Amino acid sequence: MNVREKVGETPSGSAESSTGKSRGKRIAIAVVLVYIAGLVGFGVIFGVHTRKNEHYSIVSPFKLETWVHLVGPLELNKGVLYLLITTVLTIGILVWVARRMNMRPNRVQTAVELLYDMIRKLTRDSMDEKMSRKWFPLVFTLFVFILVTNLLGYIPLPVNTAEPINLGGVHFPSFQIYAADTNVAIPLILALGVFLSYNYEGLRAHGLLGYVKSLVPSGIGGGMLVMMYPLEILSHFLRLLSLTVRLWANLLAGHMLIGFMAGDLAVLLGSEVLGWLTLPLGIAIYLFECVLIAGLQAFIFAILTAIYLGSAVESH
């Protein structure tokens, strides 16, 4: 019996592994060669000079244009469309999983159960069992809703009516990546809901006077209270601001940076070769944002919601 047979490795398995590695290496080399050839080709065809574009604005794709005016202040635009899609996807996925629960879960059920257990644990860690059962649905719903909204924002859809494509005299909306929470109103409404919820719990648990007293740690008195109370009250309103800005600014900055590196910079400077040069950076930022930032921002919003709710009923 040779060494390969002792460790359970077969010559064919080793050959397949080597083949896979060599294939991956060839693909990587081919990608690099195509990239270099593209740089040379764009440089030869269009040159390397720049010409400033005075008419293009990098923020114009994020402006909300009214598509259909409904009743009063109600209107349909791409922000509303993305919210509707997010709502349908969130409800649809969870209902689909709930109706197909089984002892041997598929990948979708496994993913939802992992997210459920994670949010359940952080909610229990932040508040007592009774309060956890009461507020877990809100925390989990916020997490899933923001996660779906963020992930949907990295799927290119034809919703950019500010920069249409002209085909045969017909204007079609151009494709873009857009998230509903790149509009500050959406994170603000979510943060306002959290702000009202945890203050309600604090008032219900302590009463008005007790809740005001609980804002400052026990043992502080005298002149220090004159300084501490305004700061503590201000900090609670800063929570509203931080929840809003953290979600909004991260998503907006990420989307703008992707667009900037993936072609907007080239359009602004009028340089075709620059667009090809920065394209790999745009792809790298896109993957980073889609894989990490989308889930991380949803998780941070959810855990801060649980922490604020739990701290509101504690006695300092």
C-alpha positions as CSV (number, residue, x, y, z in Angstrom):
1,M,0.0,0.0,0.0
2,N,1.6,3.3,-1.1
3,V,1.4,6.7,0.7
4,R,-1.5,8.0,-1.4
5,E,-3.7,5.0,-0.6
6,K,-2.9,5.3,3.2
7,V,-4.1,8.9,3.4
8,G,-7.1,8.3,1.0
9,E,-5.7,10.5,-1.8
10,T,-6.0,9.2,-5.3
11,P,-3.9,10.2,-8.3
12,S,-7.0,11.3,-10.1
13,G,-8.0,13.7,-7.3
14,S,-4.6,15.2,-7.3
15,A,-4.7,15.7,-11.0
16,E,-8.1,17.3,-10.8
17,S,-6.9,19.7,-8.1
18,S,-3.9,20.7,-10.3
19,T,-6.1,21.1,-13.3
20,G,-8.4,23.4,-11.3
21,K,-5.5,25.5,-10.1
22,S,-4.0,25.8,-13.6
23,R,-7.4,26.7,-15.0
24,G,-7.8,29.5,-12.4
25,K,-4.3,30.8,-13.2
26,R,-5.0,30.9,-16.9
27,I,-8.2,32.8,-16.3
28,A,-6.4,35.3,-14.1
29,I,-3.7,35.8,-16.7
30,A,-6.4,36.2,-19.4
31,V,-8.2,38.9,-17.4
32,V,-5.0,40.8,-16.8
33,L,-4.1,40.6,-20.5
34,V,-7.6,41.8,-21.5
35,Y,-7.3,44.7,-19.1
36,I,-3.9,45.7,-20.5
37,A,-5.1,45.3,-24.0
38,G,-8.1,47.5,-23.2
39,L,-5.9,50.2,-21.8
40,V,-3.7,50.2,-24.9
41,G,-6.7,50.1,-27.2
42,F,-8.6,53.0,-25.5
43,G,-5.4,55.0,-25.4
44,V,-4.7,54.5,-29.2
45,I,-8.3,55.0,-30.3
46,F,-9.3,57.9,-28.0
47,G,-6.0,59.3,-26.7
48,V,-5.1,60.1,-23.1
49,H,-6.2,63.7,-23.0
50,T,-9.1,64.9,-20.9
51,R,-11.9,67.4,-21.5
52,K,-14.0,68.6,-18.6
53,N,-17.8,67.8,-18.8
54,E,-19.7,70.8,-17.5
55,H,-23.2,69.3,-18.0
56,Y,-22.9,66.0,-16.1
57,S,-23.6,65.8,-12.3
58,I,-22.6,62.8,-10.3
59,V,-25.5,63.3,-7.9
60,S,-28.2,63.6,-10.6
61,P,-29.0,59.9,-10.6
62,F,-30.0,60.1,-6.9
63,K,-32.6,62.8,-7.4
64,L,-36.2,61.7,-7.2
65,E,-38.2,62.6,-10.3
66,T,-41.9,62.2,-10.1
67,W,-43.1,59.5,-12.5
68,V,-46.8,59.5,-11.6
69,H,-48.6,62.1,-9.4
70,L,-51.2,60.3,-7.3
71,V,-53.3,62.2,-4.8
72,G,-52.2,65.2,-2.8
73,P,-48.6,64.9,-1.8
74,L,-48.5,61.2,-2.9
75,E,-46.5,60.4,-5.9
76,L,-44.6,57.5,-7.5
77,N,-40.9,57.7,-8.0
78,K,-38.0,55.3,-7.9
79,G,-37.7,55.7,-4.1
80,V,-41.2,54.6,-3.6
81,L,-40.7,51.8,-6.2
82,Y,-37.7,50.4,-4.3
83,L,-39.6,50.5,-1.0
84,L,-42.5,48.6,-2.5
85,I,-40.1,46.0,-4.0
86,T,-38.3,45.7,-0.6
87,T,-41.6,45.2,1.2
88,V,-42.8,42.5,-1.2
89,L,-39.5,40.7,-1.1
90,T,-39.2,40.8,2.7
91,I,-42.8,39.5,3.3
92,G,-42.5,37.0,0.4
93,I,-39.2,35.5,1.6
94,L,-40.3,35.1,5.2
95,V,-43.8,33.8,4.4
96,W,-42.2,31.4,1.9
97,V,-39.8,30.1,4.5
98,A,-42.4,29.9,7.2
99,R,-44.7,27.7,5.0
100,R,-41.9,25.4,4.0
101,M,-40.2,24.7,7.4
102,N,-38.9,21.2,7.6
103,M,-36.3,19.2,9.6
104,R,-33.8,19.3,6.7
105,P,-33.8,22.9,5.8
106,N,-32.8,24.2,2.4
107,R,-30.3,27.0,2.0
108,V,-32.8,29.9,2.2
109,Q,-34.4,28.5,5.4
110,T,-30.9,27.9,6.9
111,A,-29.9,31.5,6.2
112,V,-33.2,32.9,7.6
113,E,-32.9,30.8,10.7
114,L,-29.3,31.9,11.3
115,L,-30.3,35.6,11.0
116,Y,-33.3,34.9,13.3
117,D,-31.1,33.3,16.0
118,M,-28.5,36.1,15.7
119,I,-31.0,38.9,16.2
120,R,-32.8,36.9,18.9
121,K,-29.6,36.5,20.9
122,L,-28.6,40.2,20.7
123,T,-32.1,41.2,21.7
124,R,-32.0,38.9,24.8
125,D,-28.6,40.2,25.7
126,S,-29.9,43.8,25.7
127,M,-33.1,43.4,27.7
128,D,-35.0,41.0,29.9
129,E,-37.0,38.0,28.6
130,K,-40.4,39.7,28.8
131,M,-39.3,42.8,27.0
132,S,-37.3,40.7,24.5
133,R,-40.5,38.8,23.5
134,K,-42.3,42.1,23.1
135,W,-39.7,44.0,21.0
136,F,-37.9,41.2,19.1
137,P,-40.4,41.4,16.2
138,L,-39.5,45.1,15.7
139,V,-35.8,44.5,15.9
140,F,-35.9,41.6,13.5
141,T,-38.1,43.4,11.1
142,L,-35.8,46.4,11.0
143,F,-32.8,44.1,10.4
144,V,-34.4,42.2,7.5
145,F,-36.0,45.3,6.0
146,I,-32.8,47.3,5.9
147,L,-30.8,44.2,4.8
148,V,-33.1,43.6,1.8
149,T,-33.2,47.3,1.0
150,N,-29.4,47.5,1.0
151,L,-28.9,44.3,-1.1
152,L,-31.6,45.4,-3.6
153,G,-29.6,48.6,-4.0
154,Y,-26.7,46.7,-5.6
155,I,-28.8,45.3,-8.4
156,P,-28.7,47.5,-11.6
157,L,-32.2,48.4,-12.6
158,P,-33.5,50.7,-15.4
159,V,-34.8,53.5,-13.0
160,N,-32.5,56.5,-13.9
161,T,-34.9,58.7,-15.7
162,A,-32.6,61.7,-15.1
163,E,-30.1,60.3,-17.6
164,P,-32.2,58.5,-20.2
165,I,-30.8,56.4,-23.1
166,N,-31.9,57.6,-26.6
167,L,-32.6,54.6,-28.9
168,G,-34.2,55.5,-32.3
169,G,-35.6,58.7,-30.9
170,V,-37.2,56.9,-27.9
171,H,-35.9,57.7,-24.4
172,F,-35.4,54.7,-22.1
173,P,-34.4,54.9,-18.4
174,S,-30.7,54.0,-18.0
175,F,-29.6,51.3,-15.6
176,Q,-28.2,52.3,-12.2
177,I,-27.7,51.0,-8.7
178,Y,-29.9,52.8,-6.2
179,A,-31.0,52.1,-2.6
180,A,-34.1,53.6,-1.0
181,D,-32.1,54.6,2.1
182,T,-29.8,56.8,0.0
183,N,-32.7,59.2,0.4
184,V,-32.3,60.6,4.0
185,A,-36.1,60.5,4.6
186,I,-36.1,56.7,4.8
187,P,-33.4,56.3,7.5
188,L,-34.9,59.3,9.4
189,I,-38.3,57.6,9.6
190,L,-36.8,54.3,10.7
191,A,-34.7,56.1,13.3
192,L,-37.6,58.2,14.5
193,G,-39.6,55.0,15.1
194,V,-36.8,53.6,17.2
195,F,-36.5,57.0,19.1
196,L,-40.2,57.1,20.0
197,S,-40.2,53.4,20.9
198,Y,-37.4,53.4,23.5
199,N,-38.6,56.7,25.0
200,Y,-42.1,55.2,25.3
201,E,-40.6,52.2,27.2
202,G,-38.6,54.5,29.4
203,L,-41.6,56.6,30.4
204,R,-43.8,53.5,30.9
205,A,-41.2,51.9,33.1
206,H,-40.1,54.9,35.2
207,G,-42.8,57.5,34.8
208,L,-42.0,61.1,33.6
209,L,-40.0,62.2,36.7
210,G,-38.3,58.8,37.1
211,Y,-37.3,58.7,33.5
212,V,-35.8,62.2,33.6
213,K,-33.9,61.2,36.8
214,S,-32.6,58.0,35.1
215,L,-30.9,60.0,32.4
216,V,-28.1,60.8,34.8
217,P,-26.2,58.1,36.7
218,S,-27.0,58.0,40.5
219,G,-24.5,59.7,42.8
220,I,-24.2,62.8,40.7
221,G,-25.6,65.9,42.4
222,G,-25.1,69.6,43.0
223,G,-23.7,71.7,40.2
224,M,-22.8,68.7,38.1
225,L,-26.5,68.1,37.4
226,V,-26.7,71.5,35.7
227,M,-24.1,70.3,33.2
228,M,-25.1,66.7,32.9
229,Y,-28.8,67.0,32.2
230,P,-28.5,69.2,29.1
231,L,-25.7,66.9,27.8
232,E,-27.7,63.7,28.4
233,I,-30.9,65.1,26.8
234,L,-28.8,66.3,23.9
235,S,-27.2,62.8,23.6
236,H,-30.7,61.2,23.2
237,F,-31.5,63.5,20.2
238,L,-28.0,62.7,18.9
239,R,-29.0,59.1,18.9
240,L,-31.7,60.0,16.4
241,L,-29.2,61.9,14.3
242,S,-26.6,59.2,14.4
243,L,-29.0,56.3,13.5
244,T,-30.1,58.4,10.5
245,V,-26.8,59.6,9.3
246,R,-24.9,56.3,9.8
247,L,-27.3,54.4,7.5
248,W,-27.9,57.2,5.0
249,A,-24.3,58.4,4.6
250,N,-22.7,54.9,4.3
251,L,-25.1,53.8,1.6
252,L,-25.0,57.1,-0.3
253,A,-21.2,57.4,-0.1
254,G,-20.8,53.8,-1.2
255,H,-23.0,54.1,-4.2
256,M,-21.5,57.3,-5.3
257,L,-18.0,55.9,-4.9
258,I,-18.9,52.8,-7.0
259,G,-20.3,55.0,-9.7
260,F,-17.3,57.4,-9.5
261,M,-14.8,54.6,-10.0
262,A,-16.8,52.7,-12.5
263,G,-17.2,55.5,-15.0
264,D,-18.5,58.8,-13.5
265,L,-14.9,60.1,-13.1
266,A,-14.2,59.3,-16.8
267,V,-17.4,61.1,-17.9
268,L,-16.6,64.2,-15.8
269,L,-13.1,64.4,-17.2
270,G,-14.1,63.2,-20.7
271,S,-11.4,60.5,-20.8
272,E,-12.3,57.0,-22.1
273,V,-9.1,55.4,-21.1
274,L,-9.5,56.7,-17.5
275,G,-12.9,54.8,-17.3
276,W,-11.2,51.6,-18.2
277,L,-8.3,52.3,-15.8
278,T,-10.5,52.8,-12.8
279,L,-13.1,50.1,-13.6
280,P,-11.3,47.4,-11.5
281,L,-11.5,49.7,-8.5
282,G,-15.2,50.2,-9.1
283,I,-15.7,46.4,-9.2
284,A,-13.7,45.9,-6.0
285,I,-15.6,48.6,-4.1
286,Y,-18.9,47.2,-5.4
287,L,-18.1,43.7,-4.1
288,F,-16.9,45.2,-0.7
289,E,-20.1,47.2,-0.3
290,C,-22.4,44.4,-1.4
291,V,-20.8,41.7,0.7
292,L,-19.9,43.6,3.8
293,I,-21.5,47.0,4.2
294,A,-25.1,46.0,3.3
295,G,-25.3,43.4,6.1
296,L,-23.1,45.4,8.5
297,Q,-25.3,48.5,8.4
298,A,-28.5,46.5,8.9
299,F,-26.8,44.7,11.9
300,I,-25.6,47.9,13.5
301,F,-29.1,49.5,13.2
302,A,-30.7,46.5,14.8
303,I,-28.3,46.1,17.7
304,L,-28.4,49.8,18.5
305,T,-32.2,49.6,18.5
306,A,-32.0,46.7,21.0
307,I,-29.5,48.5,23.2
308,Y,-31.5,51.7,23.3
309,L,-34.7,49.8,24.2
310,G,-32.9,47.9,27.0
311,S,-31.1,50.9,28.4
312,A,-34.3,52.9,28.6
313,V,-35.8,50.7,31.3
314,E,-32.6,50.3,33.3
315,S,-32.0,52.2,36.6
316,H,-28.7,53.9,36.7
